[in-house]
Amino acid sequence: MDTGSWKKITLNHYAGVPIRCIRIELHSEPHYNGAMTAEKPAKPEKPVKKSAKGKPAAKRARRIPYTRDEIAEIFRRFAVQRPEPKGELEHVNAFTLLVAVALSAQATDAGVNKATRGLFAIADTPQKMLTLGEEGVAAHIRTIGLWRNKAKNVIALSRKLVDEFGGMVPQDEASLVTLPGVGRKTANVVRSMAFGVPTLAVDTHVFRIGNRLKLAPGKTPDEVERAFLRIIPPGHLFHAHHWLILHGRYCCTARKPACERCVIADLCKAAEKTTDQPAPLTVLDRNF
């Protein structure tokens, strides 16, 4: 039983009668909700983990089996091997680059180049592409996978460029990804190659390198991109996209990596690695 609590209040007089003190009983009563039942105590809330600065803690990045010095050395060797790496998609301006990259989804660069040489010779601007029309575009790219849908997207993105961007390719990612058939990867390639913005586009080769070498593990291209951006030395970011693509395309291939030709074999942590002896570090005459 609750005996309550009391407070002692000293008064000089009450209603003209001298009084030394008065005892006031403060009783607590149960809450009535229609039935005399005991209330269940509220469950304590789980504390939110916060960082040292008082902000909610961010998701921890995966630990990788490389030191900072090893990562710096990997990209230093890539820079020596390919001082000025170039993309292999043929184009004449930002618009034709945009179209070529969009067409390269699930297709090889060589196959796209073969199809677009004739196309870009007669349609190298959005206006000319609209004049050519969907059937005209389709006639040039039939050798590329998903050519029907890609032809529709080329016409649709050309129309949007004319209607909303004055026929010019926008430089910011937010605008680029609104174009039909253009995703984050395509946008990053265009921003890097056409406008000189240091970005990292994750294609099948970059995705494989990140996971196989345990440099930038991730389940999605976005996860791999974020992981690479955390570790790539700032001075190497601009060329990193091409270095990783070319390394994956010509050396660390999907089916059978050519470890004997790899300049980072001694640093590589891939389970499939067949040698710890790196290839001689020399400047390549060509991409491969």
WOMO-V630204 format. One line per field, one symbol per residue. phi: phi as a letter, one per 40 degrees, with the letter a starting at -180 (. if undefined). burial: b if it has 24 or more other ideal C-beta (glycine too) atoms within 12 Angstrom, else e. A space follows every 50 residues. Layout:
phi->???
burial->???
This chain:
phi->.ccgbbbcbcbcabfgbcbcabbbcbccbccbbhacbccccccccccccb cccgcdcccccccbcbcccccccdcccdcccbcbcbcbccabaccccdcc cccccfacccccdcccdccccbabbdccccccgccccdccbccccfcccc cccccccccccccbbggbcccccdcccccdgbbccdccccccccbgccbb cbbccccccdcccgcacacbdcccdcccccbcddcbcccddcdccccccb bccccaccccbccbdcccbcccdbabcccdcbcccbdb
burial->eeeeeeeeeeeeeeeeeeeeeeeeeeeeeeeeeeeeeeeeeeeeeeeeee eeeeeeeeeeeeebebeeeebeebbbbbbbbbeebebbbbbeebbbbbbb bbbbbebebebbbebbeebbeebbbbebbbebebeebbebbeebeebeeb bebbbbbbebbeeeeeeebbeebeebeebbbbbbbbbbbbbbbbbeeebb bbbbbbbbbbbbbbbbbbeebeebbbbbbbbbbeebbbbbbbbbbbbbbb bbeeeebebebbbbbebbbbeebeeeebeeeeebeeee
